[in-house]
């Protein structure tokens, strides 16, 4: 009887659904009807379902996801596709679709052109004046370059071979003719102004003071002016009667490796591939019997760019120099510990400054060696345990982020002024003391070791046993310790230097609360002590090599340079428009 009632309820429910007009396709369960249309775009899962439909319809839907029109050739539009297509990754879908359906495509910044593979064009282009490497650099810097269809040359004919989608071949051919025409103007005395933006170096000098001593690290503009013009970086040229000859640029293996790594990281980079080491860079060789005047190099700090004025071949020569100089540097995080350890405790640890120390069950090497990551952690743990017993002290623990071959400076100092009287005049002399640590890290042995040029100055006021400042001729006596060395530690290890003694006044006490506050009698319940102790000062330096190309974790909120929020490359679009106008006029 119960089964009859259950079937009766189900039948009533079906009649009710039919009465309100609910379509059968919306019913859940095994009674759901099949879709009959050829293609369906599902908004819930962002999938496109096709059944022998034209590929034009799929690419039209894909264009909406990419926010860029897709132009399909007549031959490519005849293809048909079937299946489910995930629209969440439209660019990846386009690449997979092209690989499986024998299509080729190219993005010129304004639209994506899709062709059948049989429509691929090939062409030989002759370069009469411009070097091939300069053409490749131009294509990459303007985003025209496509690594799937690279231009090829044998290096001696002066021409190159290009094969790819018709629109891409046309743009590369137009770029070659445009660049060739600019290089042909070098013999007519026409000048060119080019803007070169630096990505990894600064155009201006870096100036700072180290204990009132000025320190200057020259920028790229200063270096190039000193090299080419004999100037000081302000664009002042040398005597025009002695024009600058264009020499051959030779690049060492380390720089070549850095350029290759940057080229791979940037998906082609903004510079051409370099020739093998024994060969010379032919693109940097000047034409015979060509006289060049001076070249102006001016730094523009607002965009960290160089403004170059001169003949086209001179400007291209400077750009080759900048490419060799402006390489990415490895980031290095420096962790510093300034430690004071009781001399008796250090002696009990068995410190041998020419060898090693015993600390607990672990061994630690000093001066002549380095600390491994495990030993460094154990050493700091032992120091923390001594600090709880007031037998050690972590004076400071600064951390500095720097780059290889860039000095990092930590200076904690105090100053006072002394009046120096002369016969008729009097001046104030500044005396500075404190802790100064300067570290210049460098990578060696294939980035397996970190070499550090280390300079340490550690000073303070000399005090007597009763904690009074020692004076000589009514002037305070300042002691100063200097350490200057070069050390090389394996990657992941630390360096421990120091070991000199420092006298320190230690005071403390204990007592019974309330009772020690009783006048006169409270002294019986209160104990105070003061004595001098000798501490050994040590400096622990831990360099940490950050991964190449490390970025902030999370979503990148900034769009790439030259791109809008929709991914439209402004540089590429502007270059394509310029080349179309150039071909229309020529």
C-alpha positions as CSV (number, residue, x, y, z in Angstrom):
1,X,0.0,0.0,0.0
2,X,2.9,2.3,0.8
3,X,4.4,1.8,-2.6
4,X,1.1,2.8,-4.3
5,X,1.0,6.0,-2.3
6,X,4.7,6.8,-3.2
7,X,4.0,6.3,-6.9
8,X,0.9,8.4,-6.6
9,X,2.9,11.3,-5.1
10,X,5.5,11.1,-7.8
11,X,2.9,11.2,-10.5
12,X,1.3,14.3,-9.0
13,X,4.6,16.0,-8.9
14,X,5.1,15.3,-12.6
15,X,1.7,16.7,-13.4
16,X,2.4,19.8,-11.4
17,X,5.8,20.5,-13.2
18,X,4.1,20.0,-16.5
19,X,1.3,22.5,-15.5
20,X,3.7,25.3,-14.6
21,X,5.6,24.8,-17.9
22,X,9.1,23.8,-16.6
23,X,11.1,22.5,-19.6
24,X,12.3,19.0,-19.5
25,X,15.9,20.0,-20.1
26,X,15.9,21.6,-16.6
27,X,14.9,18.5,-14.7
28,X,17.5,16.8,-12.6
29,X,18.2,13.1,-12.6
30,X,18.4,10.5,-15.2
31,X,15.5,11.9,-17.2
32,X,17.4,15.0,-18.4
33,X,17.1,15.4,-22.2
34,X,20.1,15.7,-24.5
35,X,21.0,19.1,-26.1
36,X,20.4,19.2,-29.8
37,X,22.2,22.3,-30.9
38,X,25.6,22.0,-32.6
39,X,27.5,24.3,-30.2
40,X,26.8,25.6,-26.7
41,X,28.7,28.1,-24.6
42,X,28.2,27.2,-21.0
43,X,28.5,30.2,-18.7
44,X,28.7,28.2,-15.5
45,X,31.8,26.2,-16.4
46,X,33.0,28.6,-19.2
47,X,33.2,25.8,-21.7
48,X,32.4,25.8,-25.4
49,X,30.9,22.6,-26.9
50,X,31.1,22.1,-30.7
51,X,29.8,19.4,-32.9
52,X,31.3,19.6,-36.4
53,X,30.9,23.4,-36.3
54,X,33.1,25.9,-38.2
55,X,36.3,26.9,-36.5
56,X,35.3,30.5,-37.1
57,X,32.6,30.3,-34.5
58,X,35.0,28.9,-31.9
59,X,37.6,31.6,-32.7
60,X,34.9,34.3,-32.5
61,X,34.0,33.2,-29.0
62,X,37.7,33.0,-28.1
63,X,38.2,36.6,-29.3
64,X,35.8,37.7,-26.6
65,X,37.8,36.0,-23.9
66,X,41.1,37.5,-25.2
67,X,39.5,40.9,-25.7
68,X,41.1,41.2,-29.1
69,X,39.7,40.5,-32.6
70,X,40.7,37.3,-34.4
71,X,41.0,37.5,-38.2
72,X,40.7,34.1,-39.9
73,X,41.8,33.5,-43.4
74,X,39.4,31.9,-45.9
75,X,41.4,28.6,-46.1
76,X,41.6,28.3,-42.3
77,X,37.9,29.1,-41.9
78,X,36.9,26.0,-43.8
79,X,38.1,23.7,-40.9
80,X,35.6,22.2,-38.5
81,X,36.0,21.2,-34.9
82,X,34.1,19.0,-32.4
83,X,34.4,18.6,-28.6
84,X,34.5,20.6,-25.4
85,X,36.9,23.5,-25.1
86,X,37.9,25.1,-21.9
87,X,37.7,28.9,-22.2
88,X,39.4,29.7,-18.9
89,X,42.8,29.8,-20.5
90,X,42.2,31.3,-24.0
91,X,45.8,31.8,-25.1
92,X,46.7,28.2,-24.2
93,X,43.5,27.0,-26.0
94,X,44.6,29.0,-29.1
95,X,48.0,27.3,-29.1
96,X,46.6,23.8,-28.6
97,X,44.0,24.4,-31.3
98,X,46.6,25.6,-33.8
99,X,48.8,22.6,-33.1
100,X,46.0,20.1,-33.6
101,X,44.3,21.7,-36.6
102,X,47.4,22.7,-38.6
103,X,47.0,26.5,-38.1
104,X,49.5,29.3,-37.7
105,X,48.8,32.6,-36.0
106,X,50.5,35.9,-35.2
107,X,49.5,38.7,-32.8
108,X,50.4,42.2,-34.0
109,X,49.1,44.0,-30.9
110,X,45.8,45.1,-32.5
111,X,44.5,41.7,-33.8
112,X,45.4,38.0,-34.0
113,X,45.7,36.7,-37.6
114,X,45.0,33.0,-38.1
115,X,46.1,31.1,-41.3
116,X,46.2,27.6,-42.5
117,X,49.7,26.1,-42.4
118,X,49.7,25.9,-46.2
119,X,49.5,29.7,-46.3
120,X,52.9,30.1,-44.7
121,X,55.1,32.5,-46.7
122,X,58.9,32.5,-47.0
123,X,61.1,35.3,-48.3
124,X,64.7,36.3,-48.7
125,X,65.4,39.9,-47.6
126,X,68.7,41.7,-48.4
127,X,70.3,44.1,-45.9
128,X,72.6,46.6,-47.6
129,X,73.6,48.8,-44.7
130,X,72.1,47.6,-41.4
131,X,73.7,44.6,-39.6
132,X,71.5,41.6,-39.0
133,X,72.0,41.6,-35.2
134,X,70.7,45.2,-35.1
135,X,67.5,44.1,-37.0
136,X,66.9,41.3,-34.5
137,X,67.5,43.7,-31.6
138,X,64.9,46.1,-33.2
139,X,62.3,43.4,-33.6
140,X,62.7,42.3,-30.0
141,X,62.7,45.7,-28.5
142,X,59.5,46.6,-30.4
143,X,57.8,43.3,-29.6
144,X,57.6,42.3,-33.3
145,X,59.8,39.3,-32.8
146,X,58.2,35.9,-32.6
147,X,60.5,33.1,-31.4
148,X,58.4,30.5,-33.3
149,X,59.4,32.1,-36.6
150,X,63.0,33.5,-36.1
151,X,64.8,35.2,-39.1
152,X,67.9,33.2,-40.1
153,X,71.2,34.3,-41.7
154,X,74.5,32.7,-42.6
155,X,76.3,35.8,-41.3
156,X,78.2,36.6,-44.6
157,X,75.7,37.3,-47.3
158,X,74.2,40.4,-45.8
159,X,70.7,39.0,-46.1
160,X,68.4,36.8,-44.1
161,X,65.6,34.3,-44.6
162,X,62.2,34.7,-42.9
163,X,59.3,32.2,-42.9
164,X,56.0,32.5,-41.1
165,X,52.4,33.9,-41.3
166,X,52.0,36.4,-44.2
167,X,51.3,39.4,-41.9
168,X,54.4,38.6,-39.8
169,X,56.6,38.2,-42.9
170,X,55.4,41.5,-44.2
171,X,56.1,43.3,-40.9
172,X,59.6,41.9,-40.7
173,X,60.4,42.8,-44.3
174,X,59.1,46.4,-43.7
175,X,61.2,46.6,-40.5
176,X,64.3,45.5,-42.4
177,X,63.8,48.1,-45.1
178,X,63.1,50.8,-42.5
179,X,66.2,50.0,-40.5
180,X,68.3,49.7,-43.6
181,X,67.3,53.2,-44.7
182,X,68.2,54.7,-41.4
183,X,71.7,53.1,-41.6
184,X,72.2,54.4,-45.1
185,X,72.0,57.9,-43.7
186,X,75.2,57.6,-41.7
187,X,77.4,58.7,-44.6
188,X,75.2,61.8,-45.2
189,X,76.0,63.3,-41.8
190,X,72.4,62.9,-40.5
191,X,72.2,62.5,-36.7
192,X,69.9,60.3,-34.7
193,X,68.6,60.6,-31.2
194,X,67.7,57.4,-29.4
195,X,66.3,56.6,-25.9
196,X,67.8,53.6,-24.2
197,X,66.0,52.5,-21.0
198,X,68.1,50.6,-18.5
199,X,66.5,47.8,-16.6
200,X,69.2,46.6,-14.2
201,X,71.6,49.5,-13.7
202,X,71.3,53.2,-12.8
203,X,72.1,55.9,-15.3
204,X,73.3,58.4,-12.6
205,X,76.0,58.1,-10.0
206,X,75.3,56.8,-6.6
207,X,76.7,59.0,-3.9
208,X,76.9,58.4,-0.2
209,X,79.2,59.1,2.7
210,X,81.1,56.6,4.8
211,X,82.2,58.2,8.1
212,X,82.2,61.6,6.4
213,X,84.2,60.3,3.5
214,X,82.4,60.7,0.2
215,X,81.9,57.6,-1.8
216,X,80.7,57.6,-5.4
217,X,79.7,54.7,-7.6
218,X,79.6,55.8,-11.2
219,X,76.5,55.3,-13.2
220,X,76.3,54.0,-16.8
221,X,76.2,57.6,-18.3
222,X,79.4,58.5,-16.5
223,X,81.2,55.3,-17.6
224,X,80.2,55.7,-21.2
225,X,81.2,59.3,-21.3
226,X,84.6,58.6,-19.8
227,X,85.1,55.8,-22.2
228,X,83.9,57.4,-25.4
229,X,84.2,61.2,-24.8
230,X,86.7,61.4,-22.0
231,X,84.0,63.4,-20.0
232,X,82.6,63.2,-16.6
233,X,79.1,62.0,-17.4
234,X,77.5,65.4,-18.1
235,X,77.6,65.0,-21.8
236,X,80.6,67.2,-22.4
237,X,82.4,65.9,-25.5
238,X,86.1,65.7,-26.1
239,X,87.9,67.7,-28.8
240,X,86.0,67.4,-32.1
241,X,89.3,67.2,-33.9
242,X,89.8,63.7,-32.3
243,X,86.6,61.8,-33.1
244,X,85.9,58.6,-31.3
245,X,86.9,55.5,-33.2
246,X,84.4,52.6,-32.9
247,X,86.3,49.6,-31.5
248,X,85.2,45.9,-31.4
249,X,83.2,44.9,-28.3
250,X,84.5,41.7,-26.7
251,X,82.4,40.2,-23.9
252,X,83.7,37.8,-21.3
253,X,82.1,34.4,-20.6
254,X,80.4,35.4,-17.3
255,X,78.7,38.4,-18.9
256,X,77.7,36.2,-21.9
257,X,76.2,33.6,-19.5
258,X,74.2,36.4,-17.8
259,X,72.9,37.7,-21.1
260,X,71.9,34.3,-22.2
261,X,70.1,33.7,-18.9
262,X,68.3,37.0,-19.1
263,X,67.4,36.3,-22.8
264,X,65.8,33.0,-21.8
265,X,64.0,34.5,-18.8
266,X,62.4,37.3,-20.9
267,X,61.3,35.0,-23.7
268,X,63.8,36.4,-26.2
269,X,64.9,39.5,-24.4
270,X,65.7,42.9,-26.0
271,X,69.1,42.1,-27.4
272,X,70.4,39.8,-30.2
273,X,72.2,36.5,-29.6
274,X,75.9,36.9,-29.3
275,X,78.5,35.2,-31.5
276,X,80.9,32.5,-30.2
277,X,83.6,33.8,-27.9
278,X,86.7,33.6,-30.2
279,X,84.9,35.6,-32.9
280,X,84.4,39.4,-32.8
281,X,81.1,41.2,-32.8
282,X,80.9,42.1,-36.5
283,X,77.9,44.3,-35.8
284,X,80.1,46.6,-33.7
285,X,82.8,47.1,-36.4
286,X,82.6,50.4,-38.2
287,X,82.7,50.7,-41.9
288,X,86.1,51.5,-43.4
289,X,87.1,55.1,-44.1
290,X,84.1,56.5,-42.4
291,X,84.7,59.6,-40.2
292,X,82.5,60.0,-37.1
293,X,82.1,63.0,-34.9
294,X,81.5,63.2,-31.2
295,X,78.5,61.5,-29.6
296,X,76.5,63.0,-26.8
297,X,75.4,60.8,-23.9
298,X,73.0,62.3,-21.4
299,X,71.4,60.7,-18.4
300,X,67.7,61.1,-17.8
301,X,67.0,60.0,-14.2
302,X,63.2,60.3,-14.3
303,X,62.9,57.1,-16.4
304,X,66.4,55.7,-15.8
305,X,67.2,56.2,-19.5
306,X,70.1,57.3,-21.7
307,X,69.6,59.9,-24.4
308,X,72.1,59.2,-27.2
309,X,72.8,61.7,-30.0
310,X,75.1,60.9,-32.9
311,X,75.4,59.0,-36.2
312,X,73.1,56.0,-36.5
313,X,76.1,53.6,-36.3
314,X,77.5,55.4,-33.3
315,X,74.1,55.2,-31.5
316,X,73.8,51.5,-32.3
317,X,77.4,51.0,-31.1
318,X,76.5,52.6,-27.7
319,X,73.3,50.5,-27.5
320,X,75.5,47.3,-27.9
321,X,77.7,48.6,-25.0
322,X,74.7,49.2,-22.9
323,X,73.4,45.7,-23.6
324,X,76.7,44.2,-22.4
325,X,76.7,46.4,-19.3
326,X,73.1,46.4,-18.2
327,X,72.8,42.8,-17.0
328,X,70.6,41.4,-14.2
329,X,72.4,41.1,-10.8
330,X,71.8,38.4,-8.2
331,X,70.1,39.6,-5.1
332,X,71.8,38.8,-1.8
333,X,70.3,39.2,1.7
334,X,72.9,39.9,4.4
335,X,72.1,39.0,8.0
336,X,74.5,40.4,10.5
337,X,74.9,39.5,14.2
338,X,77.1,41.6,16.5
339,X,77.7,39.3,19.5
340,X,79.4,39.8,22.9
341,X,80.3,36.6,24.7
342,X,81.9,36.3,28.2
343,X,85.6,35.6,27.8
344,X,85.5,32.8,30.3
345,X,82.7,31.1,28.5
346,X,84.6,31.4,25.2
347,X,87.6,29.9,26.8
348,X,85.5,27.0,28.2
349,X,84.2,26.5,24.7
350,X,87.7,25.8,23.5
351,X,88.1,28.6,21.0
352,X,91.2,28.4,18.9
353,X,91.1,31.4,16.6
354,X,93.3,29.7,14.0
355,X,91.0,26.6,14.0
356,X,87.7,25.8,15.6
357,X,85.6,25.9,18.8
358,X,83.7,23.3,20.7
359,X,80.2,24.4,21.6
360,X,78.1,21.7,23.1
361,X,78.2,18.6,20.9
362,X,78.9,20.6,17.7
363,X,82.0,22.0,16.2
364,X,82.3,25.5,14.7
365,X,85.1,26.9,12.5
366,X,86.5,30.4,12.9
367,X,88.3,32.9,10.7
368,X,90.0,30.4,8.5
369,X,86.8,28.6,7.5
370,X,83.0,29.2,7.6
371,X,79.9,28.0,9.4
372,X,77.5,25.7,7.7
373,X,73.8,26.4,7.9
374,X,73.3,23.8,10.7
375,X,76.3,25.0,12.6
376,X,75.1,28.6,12.4
377,X,71.8,27.8,13.8
378,X,73.4,25.8,16.6
379,X,75.9,28.5,17.4
380,X,73.1,31.2,17.7
381,X,71.1,28.8,19.9
382,X,74.1,28.5,22.2
383,X,74.6,32.3,22.3
384,X,70.9,32.8,23.2
385,X,71.3,30.3,26.0
386,X,74.3,32.2,27.3
387,X,72.4,35.5,27.0
388,X,69.7,34.2,29.3
389,X,72.4,33.7,31.9
390,X,73.8,37.2,31.2
391,X,77.0,35.6,29.9
392,X,76.4,36.8,26.3
393,X,74.6,39.6,24.5
394,X,73.2,40.0,21.0
395,X,74.2,43.7,20.5
396,X,72.5,44.1,17.1
397,X,71.0,42.1,14.4
398,X,70.5,44.2,11.2
399,X,69.5,42.7,7.8
400,X,70.3,44.3,4.5
401,X,69.2,43.4,1.0
402,X,71.8,44.2,-1.7
403,X,73.0,42.9,-5.1
404,X,76.2,41.3,-6.2
405,X,79.0,43.8,-6.6
406,X,77.0,46.5,-4.8
407,X,78.4,47.5,-1.3
408,X,76.1,47.2,1.7
409,X,76.7,49.5,4.6
410,X,75.7,49.4,8.3
411,X,76.8,52.2,10.5
412,X,75.7,52.9,14.1
413,X,77.8,55.7,15.5
414,X,77.9,58.6,17.9
415,X,79.8,61.9,17.4
416,X,81.1,64.7,19.5
417,X,82.9,67.9,18.6
418,X,86.2,69.1,20.0
419,X,87.3,72.8,19.9
420,X,90.7,73.2,18.4
421,X,92.1,76.7,19.2
422,X,94.8,78.3,17.1
423,X,96.6,81.6,17.4
424,X,93.8,83.6,15.9
425,X,91.1,81.1,15.0
426,X,89.2,78.3,16.5
427,X,87.6,75.3,14.8
428,X,85.5,72.3,15.8
429,X,86.7,68.9,14.9
430,X,84.3,66.0,14.7
431,X,85.2,62.7,16.4
432,X,83.0,59.7,15.4
433,X,82.9,56.3,17.0
434,X,80.7,53.3,16.8
435,X,80.2,50.2,14.7
436,X,80.6,50.3,10.9
437,X,80.3,47.2,8.8
438,X,80.8,47.4,5.0
439,X,80.2,44.2,2.9
440,X,80.8,43.9,-0.9
441,X,79.4,40.5,-2.0
442,X,80.5,38.8,-5.2
443,X,79.6,35.5,-6.8
444,X,82.3,33.1,-7.8
445,X,82.7,29.5,-9.0
446,X,79.5,29.3,-10.8
447,X,77.5,30.9,-8.0
448,X,78.5,28.1,-5.7
449,X,80.5,30.4,-3.5
450,X,80.0,34.0,-2.2
451,X,83.1,36.2,-1.9
452,X,82.9,39.1,0.5
453,X,85.1,42.1,0.9
454,X,84.6,43.0,4.5
455,X,85.6,46.2,6.4
456,X,84.7,46.5,10.1
457,X,85.3,49.5,12.3
458,X,84.3,49.1,16.0
459,X,85.1,51.8,18.5
460,X,83.8,53.3,21.8
461,X,84.7,55.5,24.7
462,X,87.3,54.1,27.1
463,X,86.0,53.9,30.7
464,X,87.6,53.3,34.1
465,X,86.7,50.7,36.7
466,X,84.1,53.0,38.2
467,X,82.5,53.5,34.8
468,X,84.0,57.0,34.3
469,X,85.1,58.1,30.8
470,X,88.9,58.2,30.5
471,X,90.2,61.6,29.4
472,X,93.5,62.8,28.1
473,X,94.1,66.5,28.1
474,X,90.5,67.0,29.0
475,X,89.4,65.0,25.9
476,X,87.7,61.6,26.0
477,X,89.8,58.6,24.9
478,X,88.3,56.6,22.0
479,X,89.5,53.1,21.2
480,X,89.0,51.8,17.7
481,X,89.3,48.3,16.2
482,X,89.5,47.8,12.5
483,X,89.2,44.5,10.5
484,X,89.7,44.4,6.8
485,X,89.6,41.1,5.0
486,X,88.4,39.1,2.0
487,X,86.6,35.8,2.5
488,X,84.9,33.2,0.4
489,X,82.2,31.0,1.8
490,X,80.1,28.2,0.2
491,X,76.5,28.9,-0.7
492,X,74.3,28.7,2.4
493,X,77.2,29.1,4.9
494,X,78.1,31.9,7.3
495,X,81.3,33.8,8.2
496,X,82.4,34.4,11.8
497,X,85.1,37.0,12.4
498,X,86.3,38.9,15.4
499,X,87.6,37.6,18.8
500,X,89.0,40.7,20.4
501,X,88.2,41.5,24.1
502,X,86.2,44.4,25.4
503,X,85.9,45.5,29.1
504,X,82.3,46.0,30.2
505,X,80.9,47.2,33.6
506,X,78.3,44.7,34.9
507,X,76.0,45.6,37.7
508,X,73.0,43.8,39.2
509,X,71.4,42.5,42.4
510,X,68.6,40.8,44.1
511,X,66.6,41.2,47.3
512,X,63.4,40.3,49.3
513,X,60.5,42.5,48.2
514,X,59.1,44.9,50.8
515,X,61.7,44.0,53.4
516,X,64.5,45.6,51.3
517,X,62.5,48.8,51.2
518,X,62.7,49.2,55.1
519,X,64.9,52.2,55.9
520,X,68.3,51.2,57.3
521,X,67.3,47.6,58.0
522,X,66.4,47.0,54.3
523,X,70.1,46.7,53.4
524,X,70.2,43.4,55.3
525,X,67.7,42.0,52.7
526,X,69.2,43.6,49.6
527,X,72.3,42.6,47.6
528,X,74.0,44.7,45.0
529,X,77.1,44.0,43.0
530,X,79.3,45.8,40.4
531,X,82.3,44.3,38.7
532,X,84.1,44.4,35.4
533,X,83.9,41.5,32.9
534,X,85.7,40.9,29.7
535,X,83.6,40.1,26.7
536,X,84.8,38.8,23.3
537,X,83.1,40.6,20.4
538,X,82.3,38.5,17.3
539,X,80.6,39.3,14.0
540,X,78.5,36.6,12.3
541,X,77.7,37.4,8.7
542,X,75.2,35.2,6.8
543,X,74.8,35.8,3.1
544,X,71.7,34.4,1.5
545,X,71.3,34.1,-2.2
546,X,67.8,34.9,-3.3
547,X,66.3,33.0,-6.3
548,X,66.8,34.5,-9.7
549,X,63.8,36.6,-10.6
550,X,62.2,36.5,-7.1
551,X,59.1,38.6,-6.9
552,X,56.5,39.4,-4.3
553,X,54.2,36.6,-3.4
554,X,50.6,36.8,-4.5
555,X,48.9,38.5,-7.4
556,X,51.0,40.9,-9.5
557,X,49.0,44.2,-9.3
558,X,51.2,46.0,-11.8
559,X,50.9,45.5,-15.5
560,X,53.9,45.0,-17.6
561,X,55.7,48.0,-19.1
562,X,54.1,49.1,-22.4
563,X,50.9,47.1,-21.7
564,X,47.4,48.0,-20.7
565,X,45.2,46.1,-18.3
566,X,43.7,44.1,-21.2
567,X,47.2,43.0,-22.3
568,X,47.3,45.1,-25.4
569,X,50.9,46.0,-26.1
570,X,51.2,49.7,-26.8
571,X,54.7,49.5,-28.1
572,X,53.9,46.7,-30.6
573,X,50.8,48.5,-31.9
574,X,52.7,51.8,-32.4
575,X,55.5,50.0,-34.2
576,X,53.1,48.2,-36.5
577,X,51.3,51.5,-37.3
578,X,54.6,53.2,-38.1
579,X,55.7,50.4,-40.4
580,X,52.4,50.4,-42.3
581,X,52.8,54.2,-42.8
582,X,56.4,53.7,-43.9
583,X,55.5,51.1,-46.5
584,X,52.6,53.2,-47.8
585,X,55.1,56.1,-48.4
586,X,57.7,54.0,-50.0
